[in-house]
Amino acid sequence: MASGHTVLMRLVASAYSIAQKAGAIVRRVIAEGDLGIVEKTCPTDLQTKADRLAQMSICSSLARKFPKLTIIGEEDLLSEEVDQELIEDGQWEEILGKPCPSQYSTIKEEDLVVWVDPLDGTKEYTEGLLDNVTVLIGIAYEGKAIAGVINQPYYNYQNNEKQKLREHRNEAKAGADAVLGRTIWGVLGLGAFGFQLKEVPAGKHIITTTRSHSNKLVTDCVSAMNPDDVLRVGGAGNKIIQLIEGKASAYVFASPGCKKWDTCAPEVILHAVGGKLTDIHGNSLQYNKEVKHMNSAGVLASLRNHDYYASRVPQSVKNALVP
């Protein structure tokens, strides 16, 4: 163990390697051809074999290395012996080479809460919209999201058809060997890494919102933004990536449904580059271990001009969404 490094930076370095392993599991399950789909609460709330295996991998790997952490995962899984091949004990050395922000240098393991979404965008995953899928590991301290890792298992897959075909042919082996995917990470006060920051052209209002969980509140709120364009895609992680890569200027989800494990890691990446993520009322989200899991007052996120988007939220929408 790298005893000279702070708990936070060791945890982020481990989470990076663990998220990569989870991304490989997500790819492997599709390559093997049996998604093992289970309907949880409704036809748009699904769980697959990849959700289950990736969460077992992430939570078990973290718990072995950091036994005093509080780890909260999306999937409600029975505790069982975890296969050794699901365990990842590596750490990303490049992260250990970065300085820990001074305000976090004395944090203890037991003070941290980790929010895990093993496969964000499950419905899209089952429909083959693989670029919507992310693996999310968010780290919170004193109720605030302070560090996060996002793995995109299929980043760039549409530009790499040969690799995609090769992966499907190579079955289980391909998940570990594929060059597909990337991992983004960030720590407040240090920055966010693994992508090229871009902004939507000035004056353009491009809204990204839910693809499979829309309702009248969502559409009313999106319309009130007076958008030049609306992108309907899956996954909270994917939507925040659209903001930091200049594809959208705001993420609007005026509905309950999004959970803390959906927003913790993406919020960090966005905040680390000067963006903002709040609920529909403009309140910060809380991530302490006792907090309710549902973001019941929705999500509003932007890279720039957050006040503009917050000011456009209709009062009727605010009245309907209680924090």
C-alpha positions in Angstrom: 0.0 0.0 0.0 1.3 3.5 -0.9 1.5 4.7 2.7 2.9 8.1 1.7 -0.4 9.1 -0.1 -3.6 10.4 1.5 -6.6 8.2 1.9 -8.6 10.2 -0.7 -6.0 10.0 -3.4 -5.5 6.3 -2.8 -9.2 5.8 -2.9 -9.5 7.7 -6.2 -6.6 5.8 -7.7 -8.2 2.5 -6.7 -11.6 3.6 -7.9 -10.1 4.4 -11.3 -8.8 0.8 -11.8 -12.0 -0.7 -10.3 -14.2 1.3 -12.7 -12.1 0.1 -15.6 -12.6 -3.5 -14.4 -16.3 -2.9 -14.2 -16.4 -1.4 -17.7 -14.7 -4.6 -18.9 -17.4 -6.7 -17.2 -20.1 -4.6 -18.9 -18.5 -5.3 -22.3 -18.0 -9.0 -21.5 -21.7 -9.6 -20.6 -22.8 -8.3 -24.0 -20.2 -10.3 -25.8 -21.4 -13.5 -24.1 -24.9 -12.8 -25.3 -27.0 -13.3 -22.2 -28.0 -10.1 -20.5 -30.0 -11.7 -17.8 -32.6 -8.9 -17.7 -34.8 -8.5 -14.6 -37.6 -5.9 -14.4 -37.3 -4.0 -11.0 -40.2 -1.6 -10.5 -41.5 -1.0 -14.0 -40.6 -1.8 -17.7 -38.1 1.1 -17.8 -36.4 0.2 -14.5 -34.3 -2.8 -15.5 -31.4 -4.7 -14.1 -29.0 -6.9 -16.0 -26.3 -9.5 -15.3 -23.8 -6.7 -16.0 -25.4 -4.4 -13.3 -25.1 -7.3 -10.8 -21.6 -8.4 -11.6 -20.2 -4.9 -12.0 -21.6 -3.8 -8.6 -20.3 -7.0 -6.9 -16.9 -6.2 -8.4 -16.9 -2.5 -7.4 -18.2 -2.9 -3.9 -16.2 -5.9 -3.0 -12.9 -4.5 -4.4 -13.4 -1.2 -2.5 -14.4 -2.9 0.7 -11.4 -5.2 0.7 -9.0 -2.3 0.3 -10.9 0.3 2.4 -12.9 -1.7 5.0 -14.1 1.4 6.9 -15.8 3.1 3.9 -19.5 3.5 3.7 -20.4 2.1 0.2 -23.9 2.6 -1.2 -24.7 0.8 -4.5 -27.7 1.0 -6.7 -28.5 -2.7 -6.9 -30.1 -4.5 -4.0 -28.0 -7.7 -3.9 -27.9 -10.6 -1.6 -24.5 -10.8 0.2 -22.6 -13.8 -1.2 -19.1 -15.0 -1.7 -17.6 -12.9 -4.6 -15.6 -14.7 -7.2 -11.9 -13.7 -7.0 -11.9 -12.9 -10.7 -14.3 -10.0 -10.0 -11.8 -8.4 -7.6 -9.6 -5.5 -8.7 -6.7 -4.5 -6.4 -4.8 -2.3 -8.8 -4.5 1.5 -8.6 -3.9 4.1 -11.2 -0.4 5.4 -10.5 -0.9 8.7 -12.4 -3.5 9.7 -9.8 -1.1 9.0 -7.0 1.4 11.4 -8.6 -1.1 14.3 -8.2 -1.2 16.4 -5.0 -4.2 16.0 -2.7 -6.0 19.3 -2.2 -5.0 20.5 1.3 -8.6 20.6 2.6 -8.9 16.9 2.1 -5.4 15.8 3.2 -6.4 14.6 6.7 -9.7 12.9 5.8 -10.1 9.4 7.3 -11.5 6.4 5.6 -14.5 6.2 7.8 -15.5 9.8 7.0 -16.1 9.0 3.3 -19.3 7.7 1.6 -19.0 6.1 -1.8 -22.0 6.1 -4.2 -21.9 3.4 -6.9 -24.0 3.1 -10.0 -22.4 0.0 -11.7 -24.2 0.6 -15.0 -25.9 3.9 -15.6 -28.2 3.7 -18.6 -29.3 0.1 -18.2 -32.4 0.5 -20.5 -30.2 1.9 -23.2 -27.6 -0.9 -22.6 -30.4 -3.5 -23.2 -31.3 -1.7 -26.5 -27.8 -1.5 -27.9 -27.4 2.3 -27.3 -24.0 1.5 -25.8 -22.5 5.0 -26.0 -25.2 6.1 -23.3 -23.7 3.7 -20.7 -21.4 4.7 -17.9 -20.0 3.2 -14.7 -20.1 5.8 -11.8 -18.2 5.9 -8.6 -18.7 9.0 -6.6 -17.0 9.9 -3.3 -18.6 12.3 -0.7 -17.3 13.9 2.5 -19.5 15.8 5.0 -22.4 15.4 2.6 -20.6 17.0 -0.4 -19.5 15.2 -3.6 -15.7 15.8 -3.7 -14.3 13.1 -6.0 -15.6 10.9 -8.8 -14.7 8.5 -11.5 -16.8 7.8 -14.7 -15.9 4.9 -17.0 -17.5 4.8 -20.5 -17.1 1.2 -21.5 -18.1 1.9 -25.1 -16.5 5.3 -25.6 -15.8 5.7 -29.4 -17.4 2.4 -30.3 -19.4 3.8 -33.2 -16.2 5.1 -34.8 -14.5 1.8 -34.5 -16.8 -0.8 -36.1 -13.9 -3.2 -36.7 -13.0 -3.2 -33.0 -16.7 -3.7 -32.1 -17.0 -6.7 -34.4 -13.8 -8.2 -33.1 -15.1 -7.8 -29.5 -18.3 -9.7 -30.3 -16.3 -12.5 -32.0 -13.8 -12.8 -29.2 -16.5 -13.3 -26.6 -15.4 -13.3 -22.9 -11.8 -12.5 -23.6 -12.6 -9.3 -25.4 -13.8 -7.4 -22.4 -10.3 -7.4 -20.8 -8.4 -6.8 -24.1 -10.6 -4.3 -25.9 -9.1 -0.8 -26.5 -12.6 0.6 -26.4 -13.6 2.9 -23.5 -12.1 5.7 -21.4 -12.1 6.7 -17.8 -12.7 10.3 -16.6 -11.9 11.3 -13.0 -11.9 14.4 -10.9 -11.3 15.8 -7.4 -12.6 19.2 -6.3 -9.8 21.7 -5.9 -7.5 19.6 -8.2 -9.4 19.4 -11.5 -11.0 16.8 -13.9 -9.0 14.7 -16.3 -9.4 12.2 -19.2 -11.4 14.4 -21.6 -11.1 17.6 -23.6 -13.3 20.4 -22.2 -15.5 22.1 -24.8 -18.3 24.6 -24.7 -21.5 25.0 -26.7 -21.3 28.1 -29.0 -22.1 31.3 -27.1 -25.8 32.1 -27.1 -26.9 28.6 -28.0 -29.3 26.8 -25.6 -29.1 23.0 -26.2 -30.9 21.0 -23.6 -30.1 17.4 -22.8 -32.9 15.4 -21.0 -34.2 12.0 -20.3 -34.9 9.5 -23.2 -37.0 7.0 -21.3 -38.4 8.7 -18.2 -40.2 11.7 -19.6 -43.5 13.2 -18.4 -45.4 16.5 -18.6 -43.2 18.2 -15.9 -40.1 17.3 -17.8 -41.4 18.6 -21.1 -42.8 21.8 -19.6 -39.5 22.6 -18.0 -37.5 21.8 -21.1 -39.8 24.0 -23.2 -39.5 26.9 -20.7 -35.7 26.9 -21.4 -36.5 28.1 -25.0 -34.1 25.6 -26.4 -32.4 25.7 -29.8 -32.2 21.9 -29.7 -33.2 19.1 -27.3 -31.2 15.9 -27.0 -33.0 12.9 -25.5 -30.4 10.4 -24.3 -30.0 7.8 -21.5 -27.8 8.0 -18.4 -27.0 10.9 -16.0 -23.3 10.3 -16.4 -23.7 10.5 -20.2 -25.6 13.7 -20.0 -23.0 15.4 -17.8 -20.3 14.3 -20.3 -22.4 16.0 -23.0 -22.1 19.3 -21.0 -18.3 19.1 -20.6 -17.7 18.1 -24.2 -19.8 21.0 -25.8 -22.7 18.9 -27.0 -25.3 20.4 -24.6 -25.5 23.5 -22.5 -27.9 22.3 -19.8 -29.2 19.0 -18.4 -32.8 19.3 -17.3 -34.7 16.6 -15.5 -37.7 18.0 -13.7 -38.9 14.8 -12.1 -38.1 12.4 -9.3 -36.4 9.3 -10.4 -32.7 10.2 -10.5 -30.8 8.9 -7.5 -27.7 9.9 -5.5 -25.6 7.3 -7.2 -26.5 8.8 -10.6 -25.4 12.3 -9.7 -22.5 12.0 -7.2 -19.6 11.2 -9.6 -20.9 13.3 -12.5 -21.4 16.3 -10.2 -17.8 16.3 -9.2 -16.5 16.2 -12.8 -18.8 19.1 -13.7 -18.0 21.2 -10.6 -14.3 20.6 -11.0 -14.4 22.5 -14.4 -16.6 25.3 -13.1 -20.1 24.0 -13.9 -22.9 23.5 -11.5 -25.4 20.8 -10.6 -28.4 21.4 -8.3 -32.0 20.4 -7.9 -34.7 22.2 -9.8 -34.9 24.8 -7.0 -31.2 25.5 -7.1 -30.4 23.6 -3.9 -27.2 21.7 -3.6 -27.6 17.9 -3.4 -26.5 16.1 -0.2 -24.6 12.9 -0.1 -24.2 11.8 3.5 -25.0 8.2 4.3 -28.3 8.9 6.0 -29.8 11.0 3.1 -32.7 9.6 1.0 -31.5 8.1 -2.2 -34.0 9.8 -4.5 -33.2 13.2 -5.9 -36.9 14.0 -5.4 -36.6 17.6 -6.6 -35.1 16.7 -9.9 -31.8 17.8 -11.5 -30.6 20.9 -13.2 -27.0 21.1 -14.4 -25.0 23.4 -16.7 -21.4 24.1 -17.6 -22.1 27.9 -17.7 -24.9 30.3 -16.9 -26.6 28.2 -14.3 -28.6 31.1 -13.1 -30.2 31.6 -16.5 -31.5 28.1 -16.6 -32.6 28.2 -13.0 -34.5 31.4 -13.6 -36.5 29.7 -16.5 -37.9 26.8 -14.4 -41.7 27.4 -14.2 -43.2 28.0 -10.8 -45.7 25.1 -11.5 -42.7 22.7 -11.9 -41.1 24.0 -8.7 -44.4 23.6 -6.8 -44.7 20.0 -8.0 -41.2 18.9 -7.0 -40.6 19.0 -3.2 -37.0 18.7 -2.1 
